[in-house]
Amino acid sequence: MDIANFLIQLLNSVQYGLLLFMLAAGLTLIFGIMGVVNLAHGSFYMLGAYLAWSLASKTGSLALAIVLGTALSVVFGLAQERILFRHFYRRDHLDQVLLTFGLIYIFEDLRSIFWGDEVHGVTVPALLGDSIRLTDTLSYPVYRLFMSGICVALAIGLYLLISKTRLGMKIRAGAFNHEMTEALGINIKFIHAIVFALGVGLAAVAGMIAAPVSSVYPNMGAQVLIMCFVVVVIGGIGSVRGALIAALLVGLVDTFGKVLLPQVASMLVYVLMAVVLLWKPQGLFKQ
Amino acid sequence: MTLAASRLEKLPRSVYVVLALALAALAVFPFVATDFYIQMVARMMILGIFAMSLDLLQGVTGLVSLGHAAYFGLAGYTLAFVMPQDHAASLWWTLPVAVGASALAALVIGFVVVRTQGIYFIMVTLAFAQMVFYLFFDNKVLGGSDGLYINFKPDAGLFDLEDKRVFYWFTLAVLLLVYGFLRRLLFSPFGRALAGIRVNEHRMRAMGFGTFGYKLSAFTLAGALAGLAGYLWGAQTGFVNPELMGFHMSAHAIMMVILGGMGNFAGAVVGAFAFEYLLHLFKDLPTVGGFDAGKHWQLWMGLFIVLVVTFAPRGLLGALDRLLGGFASRQTRKNENVETGGEGLAHE
């Protein structure tokens, strides 16, 4: 592998890692703060991708589709939190697994009713359609750099929100101790709704910006959900920093595995997970 | 905790009378039914064995495995590998080999997964099952995404499994054996230790139980029994594919256990029957005003699951228990309250 090819694979793995981080951060926040296992998290990613395709083909602009799609999915997430999830915060994980598995079925079927079962492509906006030349023979698409940029911007925003703002302080307090936080007069219901909407929003945005690269297809949610679980398990549940590092690690192992050891590539990340668990059963950054 | 509150280890005699009648009906069913329904009910019984194996983890030990289908599928695949193309191999060695393969996989994976707890356990079991799934899905040597055919039913010597009725009764016998074995196990010192781990693992460890060893044994045994079911499935359908070990199959098993009622193994079987029947029912729905309701069985199944988990946490046997139980069930509930109370105290 020459330097330029190595650089391309490195950029690809960082881009994939950052995308996984967007999803895993939502999953780990929702679990860490509300204690809810959300198997339907992958469905929000799928929803994002389908919204991007649908809105972009109607409005003709991916940027507009992303803005509208984010708003729609956040509203959708809030409604679900209010109607369903809030009844399950104090219930057993088993009940949450069942509830969210039922939701996967419902979302998959609704997707099939509204959008059909075909694979759809989403065109990269003209502005971002170019490639950057790395050497005479190799170039890298601008859109992938743009994806990474968006993810980095959102990750920094999330970090600032949680560690620097008043709302973030309340979120951290809520994760630490529900009763005490409520006793201090903080509206924990409001915090839950915000966190849930944040998680859904991040997953949907990830789906929307990934749509032009991965195309839009049924079952895309389940695949990404399982990778998210691997990331959360490696990083340590509830830890956003752990999710970031684990996501980048998984991105590296997966991308370079496909190039260097294609026969066993799909298993490598699970091997990585097994090794981490043998060494640290609670993940790398258990809080 | 719902886990403790929804367990139905001891049922009133009246519930057992209903179950015994159902069993008698099952035994004579092949005399009155068509081939289609004989095969359908045999499939339900196989899934009942699979659900019982999960119940040992989920209802008894309190370990929710979201990857149990891996061991189910592995035994089916093992049968496909060892069955020759041109003649039937003997049941008496292919069955132990297939069950052994599942047990070995469960032992190795269990060594890593039982170190984790709660939600971690759920995620890690899913991830490992997915690893097994992709191993078969991506590998042409192992059949790839298309799966493998099994041309012959295993040769049992004494009786002919190619006969659909004989296969049905054989499955029923295995179902009863597994049920009897698991019930004995439940009230043995080993089974009591597992139930103790569900209620409070810290307390069990403080009392000197090596909980890791107990949990690993339960995980391996559950894997082996799931393999037994998977072997029967492969033999019955003559075909295995990666879907057998997929995420949906594992989640279905969890659903069956919950739907029937956890912790007494009969519930798992009832749940498997009810779940398969519902799938059949939803897939057969008619087209109404241009809308093919049967094609959208996932929507109805999803809505059904959401409704059940929201409103009926104790499952079908729990409901039957309440309907028939009277004094006996009040007594059971009182015992449960004592147990949950104990757990609550230990957490404070």
HADDOCK unambig.tbl for C-alpha pairs under 7 A between the chains (distance, minus, plus):
assign (segid A and resid 92 and name CA) (segid B and resid 1 and name CA) 6.50 0.50 0.50
assign (segid A and resid 92 and name CA) (segid B and resid 2 and name CA) 5.86 0.50 0.50
assign (segid A and resid 93 and name CA) (segid B and resid 119 and name CA) 6.75 0.50 0.50
assign (segid A and resid 95 and name CA) (segid B and resid 309 and name CA) 6.13 0.50 0.50
assign (segid A and resid 98 and name CA) (segid B and resid 305 and name CA) 6.94 0.50 0.50
assign (segid A and resid 98 and name CA) (segid B and resid 309 and name CA) 6.73 0.50 0.50
assign (segid A and resid 99 and name CA) (segid B and resid 305 and name CA) 6.80 0.50 0.50
assign (segid A and resid 99 and name CA) (segid B and resid 306 and name CA) 5.20 0.50 0.50
assign (segid A and resid 99 and name CA) (segid B and resid 309 and name CA) 6.35 0.50 0.50
assign (segid A and resid 102 and name CA) (segid B and resid 302 and name CA) 4.07 0.50 0.50
assign (segid A and resid 102 and name CA) (segid B and resid 303 and name CA) 6.55 0.50 0.50
assign (segid A and resid 102 and name CA) (segid B and resid 305 and name CA) 5.24 0.50 0.50
assign (segid A and resid 102 and name CA) (segid B and resid 306 and name CA) 5.51 0.50 0.50
assign (segid A and resid 103 and name CA) (segid B and resid 302 and name CA) 6.01 0.50 0.50
assign (segid A and resid 105 and name CA) (segid B and resid 298 and name CA) 5.32 0.50 0.50
assign (segid A and resid 105 and name CA) (segid B and resid 299 and name CA) 6.01 0.50 0.50
assign (segid A and resid 105 and name CA) (segid B and resid 302 and name CA) 4.90 0.50 0.50
assign (segid A and resid 106 and name CA) (segid B and resid 298 and name CA) 6.44 0.50 0.50
assign (segid A and resid 106 and name CA) (segid B and resid 299 and name CA) 4.65 0.50 0.50
assign (segid A and resid 106 and name CA) (segid B and resid 302 and name CA) 5.07 0.50 0.50
assign (segid A and resid 106 and name CA) (segid B and resid 303 and name CA) 6.78 0.50 0.50
assign (segid A and resid 109 and name CA) (segid B and resid 296 and name CA) 6.41 0.50 0.50
assign (segid A and resid 109 and name CA) (segid B and resid 298 and name CA) 5.95 0.50 0.50
assign (segid A and resid 109 and name CA) (segid B and resid 299 and name CA) 5.47 0.50 0.50
assign (segid A and resid 226 and name CA) (segid B and resid 127 and name CA) 6.47 0.50 0.50
assign (segid A and resid 229 and name CA) (segid B and resid 123 and name CA) 5.96 0.50 0.50
assign (segid A and resid 230 and name CA) (segid B and resid 127 and name CA) 6.55 0.50 0.50
assign (segid A and resid 233 and name CA) (segid B and resid 120 and name CA) 6.90 0.50 0.50
assign (segid A and resid 266 and name CA) (segid B and resid 134 and name CA) 6.61 0.50 0.50
assign (segid A and resid 267 and name CA) (segid B and resid 131 and name CA) 5.69 0.50 0.50
assign (segid A and resid 267 and name CA) (segid B and resid 135 and name CA) 6.98 0.50 0.50
assign (segid A and resid 270 and name CA) (segid B and resid 127 and name CA) 6.93 0.50 0.50
assign (segid A and resid 270 and name CA) (segid B and resid 128 and name CA) 6.83 0.50 0.50
assign (segid A and resid 270 and name CA) (segid B and resid 131 and name CA) 6.25 0.50 0.50
assign (segid A and resid 274 and name CA) (segid B and resid 112 and name CA) 6.87 0.50 0.50
assign (segid A and resid 277 and name CA) (segid B and resid 112 and name CA) 6.85 0.50 0.50
assign (segid A and resid 278 and name CA) (segid B and resid 112 and name CA) 6.20 0.50 0.50
assign (segid A and resid 281 and name CA) (segid B and resid 115 and name CA) 6.31 0.50 0.50
assign (segid A and resid 281 and name CA) (segid B and resid 116 and name CA) 6.00 0.50 0.50
